[in-house]
Amino acid sequence: MARTASHVRTLALAGVVGPVLFTVLVILQGLLIPAYSHISLPNSALEAWPTGWIQRLNFWVVGFLTIAFAYALHL
């Protein structure tokens, strides 16, 4: 029982880490690209620049963290 609670707690932590990680990476990548505007362009526009792989990876990681959080809610 304690082991399951520990797993649920760890998976639920993904619900906290995911949005924070996403926001930090969007801000940092936006600072790397002077032509990018956080106000007038969407986050997905960061994929259009040469460092677009960072944003693509960011979407994948946050997607997996969201799935882990949903699984923790299910448990």
Beta strands, then each sheet from edge to edge (+ up, - down):
end
